[in-house]
Amino acid sequence: MFGTSTQLPGLAPDLTVTDRAGWAPTAHLANGALDDLLESARRRWNAQPHAAAALAWKAYTYWLALPAVLGWASARRVPLLTGQDVLMHFRDPRPLITIGMRQETPVAVLPSDPLALSGDSRIRVVADEPALLEELRRSLLDDHLDPMLDAIHRRVRLGKRTLLGSLSSGVAYGVLRSADVLPGSSAETIDTLLTALGIADLIELVPDRAGRLDVQRKTCCLAFTLPQPKVCKGCCIKP
């Protein structure tokens, strides 16, 4: 959907890492490697520590969540993006961080999916759609982002609601930007995903001037605190 084979800065080609030399599990972001991410954000935006952390989290969670969000929305196939299965490096100066998935990353599917009978060891068959959404939440939030969120919270004075607001808006934007190639109602897809993740109350879907759905946030990513202030579209802070 996003042309990953053209090597978008910040993503491994085709999302998967074939040679793991120089890559590390993103689980390290819950400890010492988080300092590298926050320092990269501080330099990029010349930001104060709390703003650098908020913007780093916003960028990281958007790209991280996309494979699971769009996998579920397009095919009911969910790559299980735990901190051990997602890899990272900081060698490329263009993006904040480069991430990719291990080739062995498990994918959860429904019993009706043809992959369920493939015999592939990476395929995990779950009972139904609620179980599939639970796997999405467990791998993405409980096993991956929650430990990272706690680590950020220990380093800077940032509320968890502020950070989770960026995850909520990132999931919504991911669906809306792919609406032309996704089946079903974008609003229903977003509501289902955000409810499963427990963050549905942090955004609202509103019509823009052309009548298309847009995201209205209830929290702020703190971009307005930068030396060159920015008020993002859909921010809860009005110019």
Backbone as a ProteinNet text record, in pm:
[ID]
protein_1_A
[PRIMARY]
MFGTSTQLPGLAPDLTVTDRAGWAPTAHLANGALDDLLESARRRWNAQPHAAAALAWKAYTYWLALPAVLGWASARRVPLLTGQDVLMHFRDPRPLITIGMRQETPVAVLPSDPLALSGDSRIRVVADEPALLEELRRSLLDDHLDPMLDAIHRRVRLGKRTLLGSLSSGVAYGVLRSADVLPGSSAETIDTLLTALGIADLIELVPDRAGRLDVQRKTCCLAFTLPQPKVCKGCCIKP
[TERTIARY]
81.6	0	85.1	199.3	283.2	413.3	424.4	542.1	669.7	664.5	781.8	899.8	873.7	985.3	1071.9	1020.1	1100	1187.9	1193.1	1278.7	1247.5	1130	1093.9	1189.6	1240.2	1323.6	1248.5	1311.6	1250	1192.5	1179.8	1125.2	1219.5	1235.9	1311.8	1239.5	1313.6	1247.7	1152.5	1029.5	925.5	893.7	935.2	906.5	985.3	1049.1	1117.3	1268	1336.2	1481.7	1539.6	1617.3	1677	1814.4	1889.6	2021.4	2015.9	2022.1	2000.9	2125.1	2236.2	2357.7	2330.5	2359.3	2339.4	2200.2	2109.8	1974.4	1962.6	1874.3	1848.6	1698.5	1651	1507.3	1461.4	1342.7	1292.1	1252.8	1253.7	1232.9	1337.4	1452.9	1557.6	1514.8	1408.7	1361	1296.9	1270.1	1217	1328.4	1453.6	1565.4	1664	1789.8	1893.2	1878.4	1826.8	1817	1717.4	1629.3	1535.8	1610.1	1722.5	1800.1	1848	1882.3	1923.8	1808.6	1688.3	1571.9	1539.7	1542.4	1508.6	1613.9	1739.5	1844.3	1831.7	1796.2	1773.6	1659.7	1553.6	1440.4	1478.9	1556.3	1597.5	1676.5	1770.1	1850.6	1765.9	1677	1597.1	1509.6	1444.4	1348.1	1398.2	1522.2	1574.5	1473.4	1426.3	1313.3	1359.6	1278.1	1296.7	1269	1323.6	1312	1170.1	1074.3	937.2	875.8	905.1	852.7	921.5	1052.7	1125.2	1067.4	1036.4	979.3	841.2	757.9	623.3	627	715.4	723.1	787.6	886.7	947.8	844.9	768.1	662.5	560.1	519.1	419.1	467.5	591.4	645.7	664.3	719.7	749.2	622.1	522.6	402	321.7	326.8	252.9	304.8	437.1	493.8	490.9	511.1	508	371.1	265.2	131	76.1	124.9	63.7	50.7	153.6	136.2	23.9	9.5	-98.2	-233.4	-238.8	-364.3	-415.8	-329.6	-372.8	-386	-307.2	-325	-461.3	-503.1	-635.7	-744.3	-730.8	-837	-854	-745.4	-753.3	-780.1	-728.9	-734.8	-758.6	-780.1	-791.6	-669.4	-553	-424.9	-341.6	-298.2	-233.2	-91.6	10.7	146.7	160.6	219.9	229.1	358.3	342.7	456.9	509.2	558.3	617.2	753.2	804.8	934.8	1049.6	1029.2	1133.1	1127.2	1009.8	994.5	1013.5	1005.5	1033.2	1177.6	1250.8	1391.8	1412.7	1528.1	1554.8	1703.8	1735.3	1871.1	1863.8	1973.8	1982.6	2090	2129.2	2241.3	2205.5	2080.7	2037.9	2002.7	2071.8	2045.4	1915.9	1854.7	1734.9	1612.7	1576.9	1461.9	1505.5	1406.6	1432.4	1488.8	1432.8	1470.5	1427.2	1496.7	1456.8	1408.6	1290.3	1234.6	1196.7	1193.7	1152	1113	1057.9	1013.4	1104.9	1125.7	1193.5	1113.5	1183.2	1112.9	1028.1	1065.6	992.6	874.6	843.2	735.1	603.6	540.1	413.2	301.6	206.3	88.7	-34.8	-123.8	-247.8	-355.1	-429.5	-534.9	-657	-767	-891.3	-893.5	-975.7	-982.7	-1024.4	-1099.5	-1145	-1038.4	-927.1	-820.9	-747.2	-720.7	-644.4	-509.2	-450.1	-321.9	-333.8	-454.4	-473.3	-438.7	-446.1	-417	-282.6	-202.4	-77.7	32.7	25	132.3	253.4	246.6	356.4	366.9	486.3	504.9	480.9	481	458.4	310.3	222.6	79.7	18.9	-51.9	-122.6	-272.1	-345.4	-489.6	-560.1	-647.4	-725.2	-872.5	-951.8	-1088.6	-1180.7	-1172.5	-1270.3	-1214.1	-1297.4	-1249.9	-1216	-1295.7	-1253.7	-1116.7	-1090.3	-960.3	-849.4	-879.4	-779.7	-745.4	-846	-822.5	-747.6	-775.3	-702.9	-555.9	-525.1	-385.5	-317.9	-391	-336.2	-301.2	-394.5	-369.9	-253.6	-254.4	-150.8	-12.1	5	138.4	182.4	92.7	130.7	138.6	38	31	90	35.5	78.5	224.9	268	403.3	506.3	463.2	557.7	553.8	440.3	436.4	421.1	350.5	333.7	467.2	561.1	690.4	767	758.1	823.5	759.3	626.9	555.8	597.2	609	651.8	793.7	880.9	1018.4	1022.9	942.1	934.4	882.9	780.5	718.2	818.7	911.2	1012.4	1116.9	1135.3	1240.3	1192.9	1070.8	1021.3	880.7	839.9	708.4	605	558.6	458.7	351.9	227.5	119.1	97.6	55.6	30.5	-83.8	-181.7	-293.4	-243.2	-148.5	-91.7	-27.8	49.1	117.6	20.1	-74.4	-170.1	-260.4	-277.6	-352.8	-286.8	-153.9	-83.3	-97.9	-99.5	-124.8	-264.6	-361.4	-499.6	-512.7	-455	-465	-386.2	-273.1	-194.7	-269.3	-339.3	-420.3	-528.9	-596.5	-704.5	-653.3	-541.3	-485.7	-441.7	-385.7	-343.9	-458.7	-573.2	-692.3	-745.4	-756.3	-813.5	-727.2	-596.2	-507.7	-508.1	-561.9	-569.2	-712.7	-804.4	-947.3	-983.2	-913.2	-947.8	-921.3	-835.6	-801.4	-844.1	-914.8	-962.1	-1111	-1155.5	-1298.7	-1371.8	-1501.9	-1585.5	-1576.6	-1640.5	-1648.6	-1522.8	-1459.6	-1341.3	-1375.1	-1488.8	-1528	-1546.8	-1612	-1632.3	-1499.9	-1412.3	-1281.8	-1202.1	-1199.9	-1125.7	-1183.9	-1315.5	-1378.8	-1347.8	-1351	-1323	-1179.2	-1085.2	-944.5	-916.3	-964.7	-936.1	-1004.4	-1122.6	-1189.1	-1110.3	-1059.5	-978.4	-853.2	-795.3	-673.3	-703.3	-830.1	-867.7	-837.7	-834.6	-797.4	-898.8	-1021.6	-1122.2	-1166.2	-1144.9	-1192.8	-1095.2	-983.4	-879.3	-885	-973.3	-995.8	-1144.1	-1181.6	-1313.9	-1294.8	-1384.5	-1386	-1485.5	-1438.7	-1520.7	-1510.4	-1609.3	-1599.1	-1508.8	-1426.7	-1349.2	-1432.3	-1371	-1447.4	-1505.9	-1442.1	-1492.5	-1589.9	-1617.8	-1710.2	-1646.4	-1514.7	-1444.9	-1412.9	-1397.3	-1363.9	-1224.6	-1211.3	-1081.9	-1073.6	-953.5	-927.7	-920.2	-995.7	-986	-930.3	-810.2	-746.4	-800	-787.9	-822.2	-697.5	-581	-453.6	-359.6	-243.6	-150.9	-14.9	50.8	183.1	295.6	261.4	355.3	440.1	400.9	475.9	468.7	367.8	356.6	466.2	536.7	643.1	778.4	788.6	916.8	962.5	1094.4	1143.1	1069.6	1032.5	943.3	809.2	719.3	598.1	513	452.1	361.4	235.5	121.5	-5.4	-57.8	-57.8	-93.9	-241.4	-274	-413.4	-483.2	-596	-669.9	-625.3	-533.7	-484.8	-594.9	-589.5	-687.8	-659.3	-537.6	-502.3	-531.9	-614.6	-652.9	-558.9	-520.5	-435	-500.6
-121.2	0	126.3	120.5	238.4	227.8	129	121.1	91.7	-2.6	-26.7	-82.4	-144.1	-195.5	-83.3	38.9	152.4	206	136.7	168.6	305.8	315.9	436.8	456.1	579.3	602.9	567.1	489.4	450.6	311.1	245.7	110.7	19.8	-102.1	-201.3	-230.4	-256.4	-290.4	-409.1	-393.8	-496.5	-527.5	-439.2	-447.1	-554.7	-647.1	-757.4	-741.5	-791.1	-783.1	-919.4	-923	-1049.5	-1072.2	-965.9	-975.2	-895.6	-963.4	-898.4	-832.1	-833.4	-766.3	-616.8	-564.9	-422.9	-386	-482.3	-458.7	-508.5	-446.1	-488.2	-492.8	-579.6	-582	-449.5	-404.9	-279.3	-292.6	-414.1	-430.5	-352	-325	-247.8	-103.8	-57.6	78.7	94.4	-15	-6.1	12.8	17.3	41.2	137.8	101.5	195.8	252.8	175	223.4	338	354.6	466.5	599.7	606.6	731.1	768	668	696.1	755.2	699	749.9	892.8	918.9	1051.9	1154.9	1114.8	1207.6	1236.1	1134.6	1155.5	1254.4	1242	1334.5	1474.7	1484.4	1617.3	1692.1	1621.6	1685.9	1722.1	1631.7	1654.2	1778.6	1794	1902.3	2014.6	2002.8	2102.7	2123.5	2010.4	2012	1993	2044	2014.5	1866.2	1809.3	1663.6	1610.4	1680.3	1626.1	1630.1	1735.6	1744.4	1643	1625.3	1526.4	1387.1	1355.7	1223.9	1207.9	1311.5	1303.2	1286.9	1360.7	1353.6	1223.1	1174.7	1045.7	934.1	933.7	834.1	842	962.4	980.5	920.5	951.6	900.8	749.6	701.4	558.9	475.9	515.5	433.5	433.7	541.9	544.7	436.3	436.4	339.7	197.7	184.8	51.7	-13.9	61.4	3.4	-28.8	37.8	23.2	-121.5	-204.8	-341.9	-418	-400.8	-469.9	-407.8	-274.9	-204.5	-237.4	-224.5	-246.9	-395.7	-479.3	-623	-667.9	-615.9	-651.3	-592.5	-466	-398.1	-453.8	-498.2	-541.1	-690	-772.6	-917.6	-999.2	-931.6	-1002	-1090.1	-1036.7	-1100.5	-1002.7	-1045.1	-954.4	-1001.6	-933.5	-963.7	-926.2	-1014.3	-994	-918.9	-788.1	-696.7	-677.6	-784.3	-773	-704.4	-663.4	-597.3	-687.2	-817.7	-909.8	-934.9	-922	-951.1	-828.6	-709.7	-587.6	-545.9	-512.3	-478.4	-331.7	-275.6	-133.8	-109.2	4.6	58.2	209.8	277	422.2	465.3	375.7	406.1	506.1	510.2	600.8	735.9	844.1	974.1	1039.7	989.1	1055.8	1039	917.6	903.3	909.4	919.8	916.5	781.2	675.8	538.1	453.7	344.7	251.6	123.1	76.5	-44.5	-143.9	-270.6	-378.7	-498	-598.7	-718.6	-836	-922.3	-1048.5	-1129.2	-1203.3	-1288	-1394	-1427	-1529.8	-1472.1	-1344.8	-1282.4	-1359.5	-1401.4	-1474.3	-1385	-1446.3	-1376.5	-1451.1	-1378.7	-1439	-1429.4	-1537.9	-1543	-1614.6	-1603.5	-1672.1	-1813.3	-1901.6	-2039.5	-2045.6	-1946.1	-1945.2	-1897.2	-1846.4	-1795	-1911.8	-1905.4	-2013.6	-2039.6	-1936.9	-1956.4	-2050.1	-2064	-2150.5	-2295.3	-2333.8	-2471.6	-2483.9	-2377.4	-2375	-2460.1	-2485.9	-2558.2	-2472	-2343.7	-2251.4	-2231.9	-2248.5	-2239.2	-2098.7	-1997.5	-1859.9	-1828.6	-1913.3	-1884.5	-1931	-1840.7	-1873.3	-1855.5	-1962.1	-1959	-1929.5	-1827.8	-1792.5	-1820.7	-1822.6	-1874.3	-1787	-1654	-1565.2	-1422.9	-1329.1	-1191	-1125.7	-1145	-1088.6	-1141.4	-1269.3	-1324.9	-1265.7	-1237.8	-1176.9	-1035.6	-959.7	-824.3	-829.8	-930.2	-946.1	-974.1	-1053.9	-1078.2	-950	-868.7	-740	-654.4	-644	-562.5	-617.8	-747.7	-806.6	-782.6	-809.7	-799.9	-655.7	-569	-431.2	-345.6	-355.9	-265.1	-327.3	-440.9	-498.8	-540.3	-609.1	-663.8	-568.5	-463.7	-377.5	-233.9	-167.9	-24.2	10.4	-71.6	-38.8	-30.6	-125.5	-111.4	13.4	45.8	166	292.4	291.3	405.1	426.7	318.2	329.5	385	344.3	393.5	543.3	589.4	732.6	808.1	754	818.3	834.5	740.6	750.4	857.8	892.2	986	1130.6	1152.3	1288.7	1300.1	1423.6	1448.6	1453.6	1337.4	1323.8	1226.3	1266.7	1177.7	1069	953.2	842.5	874.7	951.8	988	1069.2	1159.8	1238.5	1147.9	1050.9	961.6	868.8	813.3	722.9	796.3	926	1004.2	1002.6	1002.6	995.4	858.4	753	619.5	612.4	666.4	664.8	738.2	857.3	932.8	864.9	802.6	733.8	617.5	540.1	429.1	483.4	589.2	646.6	700.8	773.7	828.1	716	609.7	498.2	439.2	425.4	371.9	471.9	599.3	699.6	718.8	714.4	733.6	614.1	502.3	381.5	347.9	441.1	411.7	363.4	412.7	376.2	228.7	165.3	25.3	-68.8	-18.7	-102.6	-130.4	-250	-280.2	-219.2	-200.3	-160.6	-13.2	21.2	158.7	194.8	305.1	350.1	383	448	485.4	361.3	258.3	136.4	64.9	63.2	-0.8	69.1	201.2	277.9	254.4	258.6	238.3	100.2	-1.3	-137.6	-150.1	-95.7	-105	-27	95.9	178.5	123.6	66.4	4.2	-115.7	-195.5	-311.6	-269.2	-154.9	-105.6	-22.6	4.6	81.1	228.9	283.5	424.6	498.2	449.1	508.3	646.7	678.9	806.7	921.1	895.9	998	1076.1	1036.6	1113.1	1113	1200.4	1196.7	1202.5	1140	1152.3	1261.5	1359.4	1474.7	1496.5	1558.9	1588.4	1709.1	1700.1	1816.7	1904.3	2006.6	2100.8	2033.9	1925.8	1854.6	1743.8	1729.2	1626.3	1491.5	1481.2	1355.3	1344.9	1222.7	1202.5	1253.7	1316.4	1363.1	1335.5	1351.2	1317.9	1444.7	1449.9	1556.3	1495.9	1538.2	1484.6	1548.2	1475.1	1529.1	1549.7	1515.5	1540.3	1604.4	1649	1723.7	1654.8	1655.9	1593.7	1689.7	1811.7	1914.2	1978.1	1960.8	2026.8	2178.5	2231	2375.6	2433.7	2346.9	2395.4	2404.6	2366.2	2368.6	2511.8	2532.5	2667.8	2731	2647.6	2692.1	2620.9	2681.2	2611.7	2563.4	2446.7	2388.6	2342	2379	2327.8	2231.1	2103.8	2001.5	2010	1964.8	1953.5	1857.3	1896.3	1812.1	1823.7	1916.9	1932.1	1986.3	1950.6	2002.7	2146.6	2194.4	2334.9	2414.2	2517.4	2596	2715.7	2747.3	2864.7	2990.9
0	0	0	67.7	82.7	3.5	-86.7	-171.9	-96.3	-3.6	79.4	0.9	-114.1	-192.9	-249.1	-249.7	-295.6	-182.9	-73.2	39.9	99.3	157.6	229.4	346.5	366.9	484.6	611.9	695.7	821.8	823.5	705.6	699.6	622.4	668.9	593.2	461.8	353.5	226.5	244.2	194.9	210	355.6	444.3	588.2	662.1	591.6	658.6	650.9	753.2	763.2	727.1	620.1	576.1	637.3	661.3	724.3	853.3	966.7	1095.5	1151.8	1079.7	1126.7	1142.5	1259.5	1286.2	1333.4	1336.3	1385.8	1529.7	1605.9	1744.1	1767.6	1857.2	1888	1947.7	1907.2	1961.8	2108.8	2162.8	2306.8	2385.7	2324.4	2392	2417.3	2349.2	2372.1	2509.8	2576.5	2712	2814.5	2766	2858.3	2794	2782.6	2741.8	2602.2	2506.3	2368.8	2355	2451.5	2445.5	2443.4	2513.3	2514.8	2374.8	2292.1	2154.7	2074.5	2092.8	2020.8	2064.6	2193.3	2242.8	2202.5	2200.6	2156.4	2007.4	1929.2	1786.4	1765	1843.4	1832.1	1877.9	1982.7	2032.1	1926.5	1860.7	1756.4	1635.3	1596	1474.8	1487.8	1603	1618.5	1710.1	1760	1854.8	1967.4	2021.3	2113.6	2258.1	2349.2	2489.6	2515	2624	2645.1	2638.6	2698.9	2699.3	2559.3	2483.8	2347.6	2256.3	2273.7	2193.8	2216.9	2342.7	2373.3	2310.3	2319	2262.5	2110.9	2044	1898.3	1852.2	1927.3	1893.8	1904.2	2011.9	2030.3	1918.3	1881.2	1775.6	1643.7	1604.7	1478.2	1483.7	1593.7	1606.5	1603.9	1682	1693	1563.4	1487.5	1360.4	1266.8	1242.2	1147.8	1202.9	1333.1	1393.4	1377.6	1405.2	1408.6	1270.3	1165.3	1033.4	985.3	994	942.7	1011.2	1142.4	1213.4	1181.4	1179.8	1152.9	1013.7	912.5	775.3	744.1	811.8	794.4	841.8	957.7	1008.3	919.5	882.6	808	667.6	605.6	465.6	450.1	543.4	520	646.4	760.8	889	911.9	878.7	907.4	989.6	1107.9	1202.3	1231.9	1178.7	1223.3	1370.8	1448.2	1593.3	1624	1640.5	1643.7	1785.2	1844.9	1977.8	1968.5	2082.9	2085.4	2046.2	2047	2002.5	1852.4	1793.3	1651	1562.3	1619.1	1543.9	1573.7	1468	1479.2	1443.1	1483.9	1461	1443.9	1382.3	1385.5	1368.9	1401.1	1392.5	1292.7	1202.2	1112.6	1003.1	961.7	855.4	917.5	878.8	942.4	896	789.8	736.8	826.5	867	955.9	1102.2	1187.9	1331.4	1373	1315.8	1345.7	1226	1201	1095	1160.3	1119.9	1179.3	1070.1	1107.6	1019.2	1103.2	1039.4	1109.7	1079.4	1178.9	1153.6	1052.3	967.3	871.3	941.4	1064.5	1139.3	1218.2	1201.1	1277.8	1260.4	1368.3	1355.8	1302.4	1234.7	1182.4	1230.9	1299.4	1348.2	1240.6	1220.9	1118.9	1175.4	1102.6	1139.1	1081.8	1136.3	1083.8	936.9	888.2	749	651.1	701.3	614.2	548.4	416.4	352	418	478.9	546.5	666.2	719.3	836.3	805.7	678.9	638.7	568.2	575.1	497.4	558.5	688.2	754.3	785.2	756.2	784.2	935.7	989.5	1134.3	1188.2	1100.5	1145	1164.3	1115.4	1119.1	1251	1318.2	1442.1	1418.2	1429.6	1405.3	1537.1	1535.6	1654.7	1627.1	1732.4	1721.2	1638.8	1657.9	1594.9	1591.4	1544.6	1531.2	1665.3	1771.4	1900.1	1945.4	1921.4	1958.1	1872.3	1745.3	1657.6	1704	1743	1795	1928.4	2008	2134.2	2108.5	2006.6	1970.4	1922.4	1848	1803.9	1924.8	2018	2136.7	2219.8	2240.5	2325.2	2267.7	2138.1	2078.5	2061.9	2012.5	1983.3	2108.6	2194.5	2309.4	2435.5	2477.6	2604.8	2603.1	2495.6	2491.2	2432.7	2365	2294.6	2345.1	2327.6	2353.9	2501.8	2578.7	2720.6	2795.1	2777.5	2844.7	2798.5	2670.5	2619.2	2677.2	2685.5	2743.3	2888.3	2964.1	3103.6	3113	3021.2	3021.6	2992.2	2897.1	2868.1	2989.8	3051.1	3167	3281.7	3294.1	3399.6	3369.9	3241	3203.1	3194.1	3151.6	3132.4	3189.5	3214.9	3272.7	3160.4	3123.8	3018	3064.5	3054.8	3092.1	2988.1	3032.5	2940.5	2845.1	2890.4	2803.3	2683.1	2708	2598.1	2493.7	2538.8	2445.9	2374.6	2447.7	2384.6	2286	2303.9	2206.4	2069.6	2067.7	1939.9	1876.3	1956.2	1901.4	1842.2	1913.2	1866	1732.7	1723.6	1598.6	1487.8	1521.2	1419.7	1357.8	1439.7	1388.3	1296.8	1340	1259.6	1127	1130.8	1007	913.4	968.3	884.5	805.5	871.3	802.9	700.7	739.8	649.1	525.7	540.4	425.7	330.9	377.9	295.3	257.3	281	266.3	126.8	24	-113.2	-143.8	-65.7	-94.4	17.1	115.4	224.9	209.6	246	240.1	359	342.9	454.8	489.5	598.8	646.8	725.6	687.7	760.5	905.7	926.7	1062.3	1149.3	1096.5	1174.3	1199.7	1098.9	1115.8	1225	1221.5	1322.2	1460.7	1472.3	1602.8	1658.3	1573.1	1618.3	1668.5	1592.1	1631	1758.3	1766	1883.4	2008.2	1991.9	2106.6	2155.8	2063.2	2102.4	2177.5	2137.9	2202.5	2327.9	2353.9	2472.5	2462.4	2340.2	2322.1	2233.2	2229.2	2140.2	2186.4	2313.6	2366.2	2343.3	2275	2262.7	2132.3	2040.2	1917.5	1885.5	1793.8	1731.7	1580.9	1507.2	1362.3	1325.4	1249.2	1212.5	1061.8	1000.1	857.1	832.6	726.6	688.1	594.7	536.3	453.6	329.7	284.9	166.9	204.2	333.4	377.6	404	388.9	416.5	565.5	612.2	753.3	784.2	899.4	946.4	1096.3	1150.6	1290.9	1374.3	1481.3	1581	1710	1744.9	1864.9	1991.8	2102.6	2234	2319.5	2265	2332.5	2231.5	2277.5	2192.2	2189.6	2072.4	2059.8	2099.5	2138.7	2188.4	2078.6	1952.3	1844.9	1856.5	1925.8	1940	2030.1	2103.8	2192.8	2123.8	1997.5	1927.3	1902.4	1879.1	1847.9	1729.9	1631.9	1525.4	1546.9	1622.4	1667.3	1550.5	1571.9	1473.3	1544.7	1490.1	1538.9	1433.8	1464.9	1368.2	1333	1214.1	1174.4	1269.8	1320.1	1413.2	1556.4	1586	1723.4	1812.7	1940.2	2034.7	2072.5	2040.6	2064.7	1938.4	1950	1833.9	1817.5	1693	1670	1723.6
[MASK]
+++++++++++++++++++++++++++++++++++++++++++++++++++++++++++++++++++++++++++++++++++++++++++++++++++++++++++++++++++++++++++++++++++++++++++++++++++++++++++++++++++++++++++++++++++++++++++++++++++++++++++++++++++++++++++++++++++++++++++++++

